[in-house]
Structure formats: C-alpha cells, structure tokens
C-alpha cells in the first residue's frame, strides 16, 4: 500500500510536468506565430514601439 501511494504521487507529478512542458511549448509557439503574424518588414516591435527603416 505504501509503495502504491508513492507510485501514484510520482505519476501525478510526472503528469504535471508533462502538462506544463506541453503548455510552455504551445505558448511559445503561439507567441512566435503572433509575432511573425503582426510584424512588418523593417518593424522593430509589433506590440509597443514601431521603428521603421
């Protein structure tokens, strides 16, 4: 019984790490996509300051 409780704790923590990793990956992908979507050629920052060449 003791080992079963420990095992379930480990698996739940592992699942949490997996979910966090996937979430982090997706948010980074999304930010990259939004950045490329909004940025124009010669533009410095799409969100706040726009410096053109």
PDB file as gemmi writes it, atoms N, CA and C in Angstrom:
CRYST1    1.000    1.000    1.000  90.00  90.00  90.00 P 1                      
ATOM      1  N   UNK A   1       0.834  -1.207   0.000  1.00  0.00           N  
ATOM      2  CA  UNK A   1       0.000   0.000   0.000  1.00  0.00           C  
ATOM      3  C   UNK A   1       0.872   1.261   0.000  1.00  0.00           C  
ATOM      4  N   UNK A   2       1.934   1.224   0.780  1.00  0.00           N  
ATOM      5  CA  UNK A   2       2.844   2.373   0.864  1.00  0.00           C  
ATOM      6  C   UNK A   2       3.472   2.676  -0.497  1.00  0.00           C  
ATOM      7  N   UNK A   3       3.930   1.628  -1.165  1.00  0.00           N  
ATOM      8  CA  UNK A   3       4.566   1.813  -2.467  1.00  0.00           C  
ATOM      9  C   UNK A   3       3.553   2.299  -3.505  1.00  0.00           C  
ATOM     10  N   UNK A   4       2.310   1.870  -3.380  1.00  0.00           N  
ATOM     11  CA  UNK A   4       1.265   2.302  -4.313  1.00  0.00           C  
ATOM     12  C   UNK A   4       1.008   3.810  -4.189  1.00  0.00           C  
ATOM     13  N   UNK A   5       0.958   4.306  -2.959  1.00  0.00           N  
ATOM     14  CA  UNK A   5       0.753   5.738  -2.711  1.00  0.00           C  
ATOM     15  C   UNK A   5       1.926   6.543  -3.284  1.00  0.00           C  
ATOM     16  N   UNK A   6       3.125   6.070  -3.041  1.00  0.00           N  
ATOM     17  CA  UNK A   6       4.321   6.731  -3.554  1.00  0.00           C  
ATOM     18  C   UNK A   6       4.299   6.750  -5.081  1.00  0.00           C  
ATOM     19  N   UNK A   7       3.916   5.617  -5.666  1.00  0.00           N  
ATOM     20  CA  UNK A   7       3.875   5.499  -7.114  1.00  0.00           C  
ATOM     21  C   UNK A   7       2.863   6.465  -7.716  1.00  0.00           C  
ATOM     22  N   UNK A   8       1.689   6.575  -7.107  1.00  0.00           N  
ATOM     23  CA  UNK A   8       0.668   7.484  -7.629  1.00  0.00           C  
ATOM     24  C   UNK A   8       1.118   8.938  -7.501  1.00  0.00           C  
ATOM     25  N   UNK A   9       1.846   9.253  -6.432  1.00  0.00           N  
ATOM     26  CA  UNK A   9       2.387  10.604  -6.276  1.00  0.00           C  
ATOM     27  C   UNK A   9       3.386  10.914  -7.388  1.00  0.00           C  
ATOM     28  N   UNK A  10       4.244   9.951  -7.675  1.00  0.00           N  
ATOM     29  CA  UNK A  10       5.255  10.138  -8.720  1.00  0.00           C  
ATOM     30  C   UNK A  10       4.586  10.327 -10.076  1.00  0.00           C  
ATOM     31  N   UNK A  11       3.580   9.500 -10.371  1.00  0.00           N  
ATOM     32  CA  UNK A  11       2.922   9.596 -11.672  1.00  0.00           C  
ATOM     33  C   UNK A  11       2.152  10.902 -11.812  1.00  0.00           C  
ATOM     34  N   UNK A  12       1.517  11.353 -10.734  1.00  0.00           N  
ATOM     35  CA  UNK A  12       0.779  12.619 -10.805  1.00  0.00           C  
ATOM     36  C   UNK A  12       1.742  13.786 -11.012  1.00  0.00           C  
ATOM     37  N   UNK A  13       2.898  13.731 -10.352  1.00  0.00           N  
ATOM     38  CA  UNK A  13       3.908  14.772 -10.532  1.00  0.00           C  
ATOM     39  C   UNK A  13       4.461  14.723 -11.956  1.00  0.00           C  
ATOM     40  N   UNK A  14       4.669  13.524 -12.473  1.00  0.00           N  
ATOM     41  CA  UNK A  14       5.151  13.365 -13.843  1.00  0.00           C  
ATOM     42  C   UNK A  14       4.136  13.923 -14.842  1.00  0.00           C  
ATOM     43  N   UNK A  15       2.855  13.621 -14.610  1.00  0.00           N  
ATOM     44  CA  UNK A  15       1.798  14.150 -15.482  1.00  0.00           C  
ATOM     45  C   UNK A  15       1.786  15.667 -15.444  1.00  0.00           C  
ATOM     46  N   UNK A  16       1.973  16.237 -14.257  1.00  0.00           N  
ATOM     47  CA  UNK A  16       2.005  17.688 -14.108  1.00  0.00           C  
ATOM     48  C   UNK A  16       3.157  18.288 -14.914  1.00  0.00           C  
ATOM     49  N   UNK A  17       4.320  17.674 -14.827  1.00  0.00           N  
ATOM     50  CA  UNK A  17       5.472  18.151 -15.593  1.00  0.00           C  
ATOM     51  C   UNK A  17       5.214  18.068 -17.087  1.00  0.00           C  
ATOM     52  N   UNK A  18       4.611  16.972 -17.524  1.00  0.00           N  
ATOM     53  CA  UNK A  18       4.309  16.795 -18.945  1.00  0.00           C  
ATOM     54  C   UNK A  18       3.336  17.871 -19.421  1.00  0.00           C  
ATOM     55  N   UNK A  19       2.294  18.108 -18.635  1.00  0.00           N  
ATOM     56  CA  UNK A  19       1.297  19.123 -18.989  1.00  0.00           C  
ATOM     57  C   UNK A  19       1.931  20.511 -19.041  1.00  0.00           C  
ATOM     58  N   UNK A  20       2.775  20.817 -18.056  1.00  0.00           N  
ATOM     59  CA  UNK A  20       3.450  22.115 -18.030  1.00  0.00           C  
ATOM     60  C   UNK A  20       4.374  22.289 -19.230  1.00  0.00           C  
ATOM     61  N   UNK A  21       5.097  21.232 -19.574  1.00  0.00           N  
ATOM     62  CA  UNK A  21       6.010  21.289 -20.717  1.00  0.00           C  
ATOM     63  C   UNK A  21       5.246  21.530 -22.009  1.00  0.00           C  
ATOM     64  N   UNK A  22       4.145  20.808 -22.179  1.00  0.00           N  
ATOM     65  CA  UNK A  22       3.319  20.970 -23.377  1.00  0.00           C  
ATOM     66  C   UNK A  22       2.735  22.378 -23.434  1.00  0.00           C  
ATOM     67  N   UNK A  23       2.250  22.864 -22.290  1.00  0.00           N  
ATOM     68  CA  UNK A  23       1.672  24.209 -22.234  1.00  0.00           C  
ATOM     69  C   UNK A  23       2.719  25.262 -22.583  1.00  0.00           C  
ATOM     70  N   UNK A  24       3.910  25.116 -22.033  1.00  0.00           N  
ATOM     71  CA  UNK A  24       5.004  26.043 -22.304  1.00  0.00           C  
ATOM     72  C   UNK A  24       5.359  26.033 -23.787  1.00  0.00           C  
ATOM     73  N   UNK A  25       5.453  24.837 -24.367  1.00  0.00           N  
ATOM     74  CA  UNK A  25       5.776  24.691 -25.778  1.00  0.00           C  
ATOM     75  C   UNK A  25       4.733  25.389 -26.640  1.00  0.00           C  
ATOM     76  N   UNK A  26       3.449  25.153 -26.323  1.00  0.00           N  
ATOM     77  CA  UNK A  26       2.376  25.741 -27.120  1.00  0.00           C  
ATOM     78  C   UNK A  26       2.328  27.256 -26.990  1.00  0.00           C  
ATOM     79  N   UNK A  27       2.548  27.784 -25.789  1.00  0.00           N  
ATOM     80  CA  UNK A  27       2.517  29.240 -25.619  1.00  0.00           C  
ATOM     81  C   UNK A  27       3.676  29.895 -26.356  1.00  0.00           C  
ATOM     82  N   UNK A  28       4.851  29.264 -26.329  1.00  0.00           N  
ATOM     83  CA  UNK A  28       5.996  29.800 -27.068  1.00  0.00           C  
ATOM     84  C   UNK A  28       5.720  29.788 -28.564  1.00  0.00           C  
ATOM     85  N   UNK A  29       5.139  28.694 -29.063  1.00  0.00           N  
ATOM     86  CA  UNK A  29       4.789  28.593 -30.474  1.00  0.00           C  
ATOM     87  C   UNK A  29       3.790  29.673 -30.847  1.00  0.00           C  
ATOM     88  N   UNK A  30       2.801  29.879 -29.974  1.00  0.00           N  
ATOM     89  CA  UNK A  30       1.751  30.858 -30.225  1.00  0.00           C  
ATOM     90  C   UNK A  30       2.324  32.267 -30.271  1.00  0.00           C  
ATOM     91  N   UNK A  31       3.209  32.589 -29.318  1.00  0.00           N  
ATOM     92  CA  UNK A  31       3.829  33.911 -29.285  1.00  0.00           C  
ATOM     93  C   UNK A  31       4.669  34.145 -30.529  1.00  0.00           C  
ATOM     94  N   UNK A  32       5.410  33.136 -30.946  1.00  0.00           N  
ATOM     95  CA  UNK A  32       6.233  33.227 -32.142  1.00  0.00           C  
ATOM     96  C   UNK A  32       5.359  33.455 -33.366  1.00  0.00           C  
ATOM     97  N   UNK A  33       4.248  32.721 -33.436  1.00  0.00           N  
ATOM     98  CA  UNK A  33       3.321  32.847 -34.560  1.00  0.00           C  
ATOM     99  C   UNK A  33       2.690  34.234 -34.596  1.00  0.00           C  
ATOM    100  N   UNK A  34       2.258  34.727 -33.427  1.00  0.00           N  
ATOM    101  CA  UNK A  34       1.665  36.057 -33.351  1.00  0.00           C  
ATOM    102  C   UNK A  34       2.684  37.126 -33.733  1.00  0.00           C  
ATOM    103  N   UNK A  35       3.925  36.963 -33.288  1.00  0.00           N  
ATOM    104  CA  UNK A  35       4.981  37.925 -33.604  1.00  0.00           C  
ATOM    105  C   UNK A  35       5.208  37.996 -35.110  1.00  0.00           C  
ATOM    106  N   UNK A  36       5.310  36.840 -35.745  1.00  0.00           N  
ATOM    107  CA  UNK A  36       5.524  36.798 -37.192  1.00  0.00           C  
ATOM    108  C   UNK A  36       4.296  37.291 -37.940  1.00  0.00           C  
ATOM    109  N   UNK A  37       3.132  37.058 -37.359  1.00  0.00           N  
ATOM    110  CA  UNK A  37       1.890  37.480 -37.988  1.00  0.00           C  
ATOM    111  C   UNK A  37       1.749  38.995 -37.983  1.00  0.00           C  
ATOM    112  N   UNK A  38       2.156  39.632 -36.877  1.00  0.00           N  
ATOM    113  CA  UNK A  38       1.935  41.063 -36.711  1.00  0.00           C  
ATOM    114  C   UNK A  38       3.084  41.908 -37.240  1.00  0.00           C  
ATOM    115  N   UNK A  39       4.285  41.338 -37.305  1.00  0.00           N  
ATOM    116  CA  UNK A  39       5.445  42.146 -37.661  1.00  0.00           C  
ATOM    117  C   UNK A  39       5.500  42.416 -39.164  1.00  0.00           C  
ATOM    118  N   UNK A  40       5.899  43.619 -39.506  1.00  0.00           N  
ATOM    119  CA  UNK A  40       6.084  44.011 -40.893  1.00  0.00           C  
ATOM    120  C   UNK A  40       7.577  44.101 -41.183  1.00  0.00           C  
ATOM    121  N   UNK A  41       7.985  44.066 -42.438  1.00  0.00           N  
ATOM    122  CA  UNK A  41       9.404  44.209 -42.772  1.00  0.00           C  
ATOM    123  C   UNK A  41       9.943  45.558 -42.312  1.00  0.00           C  
ATOM    124  N   UNK A  42      11.040  45.537 -41.556  1.00  0.00           N  
ATOM    125  CA  UNK A  42      11.644  46.755 -41.044  1.00  0.00           C  
ATOM    126  C   UNK A  42      11.027  47.233 -39.746  1.00  0.00           C  
ATOM    127  N   UNK A  43      10.095  46.472 -39.210  1.00  0.00           N  
ATOM    128  CA  UNK A  43       9.457  46.871 -37.957  1.00  0.00           C  
ATOM    129  C   UNK A  43      10.227  46.293 -36.780  1.00  0.00           C  
ATOM    130  N   UNK A  44      10.402  47.102 -35.736  1.00  0.00           N  
ATOM    131  CA  UNK A  44      11.220  46.667 -34.597  1.00  0.00           C  
ATOM    132  C   UNK A  44      10.403  45.830 -33.623  1.00  0.00           C  
ATOM    133  N   UNK A  45       9.310  46.366 -33.123  1.00  0.00           N  
ATOM    134  CA  UNK A  45       8.480  45.645 -32.167  1.00  0.00           C  
ATOM    135  C   UNK A  45       7.010  45.793 -32.542  1.00  0.00           C  
ATOM    136  N   UNK A  46       6.329  44.699 -32.808  1.00  0.00           N  
ATOM    137  CA  UNK A  46       4.946  44.769 -33.281  1.00  0.00           C  
ATOM    138  C   UNK A  46       3.945  45.231 -32.225  1.00  0.00           C  
ATOM    139  N   UNK A  47       4.267  45.023 -30.944  1.00  0.00           N  
ATOM    140  CA  UNK A  47       3.280  45.291 -29.902  1.00  0.00           C  
ATOM    141  C   UNK A  47       3.328  46.737 -29.406  1.00  0.00           C  
ATOM    142  N   UNK A  48       4.519  47.227 -29.045  1.00  0.00           N  
ATOM    143  CA  UNK A  48       4.592  48.536 -28.383  1.00  0.00           C  
ATOM    144  C   UNK A  48       5.187  49.608 -29.292  1.00  0.00           C  
ATOM    145  N   UNK A  49       6.468  49.508 -29.605  1.00  0.00           N  
ATOM    146  CA  UNK A  49       7.132  50.550 -30.390  1.00  0.00           C  
ATOM    147  C   UNK A  49       7.311  50.061 -31.822  1.00  0.00           C  
ATOM    148  N   UNK A  50       7.044  50.927 -32.780  1.00  0.00           N  
ATOM    149  CA  UNK A  50       7.281  50.549 -34.169  1.00  0.00           C  
ATOM    150  C   UNK A  50       8.328  51.483 -34.755  1.00  0.00           C  
ATOM    151  N   UNK A  51       9.515  50.926 -34.991  1.00  0.00           N  
ATOM    152  CA  UNK A  51      10.577  51.680 -35.635  1.00  0.00           C  
ATOM    153  C   UNK A  51      10.758  51.141 -37.053  1.00  0.00           C  
ATOM    154  N   UNK A  52      10.570  52.007 -38.017  1.00  0.00           N  
ATOM    155  CA  UNK A  52      10.720  51.574 -39.404  1.00  0.00           C  
ATOM    156  C   UNK A  52      12.075  52.006 -39.938  1.00  0.00           C  
ATOM    157  N   UNK A  53      12.580  51.248 -40.887  1.00  0.00           N  
ATOM    158  CA  UNK A  53      13.876  51.571 -41.502  1.00  0.00           C  
ATOM    159  C   UNK A  53      13.752  52.793 -42.411  1.00  0.00           C  
TER     160      UNK A  53                                                      
END                                                                             
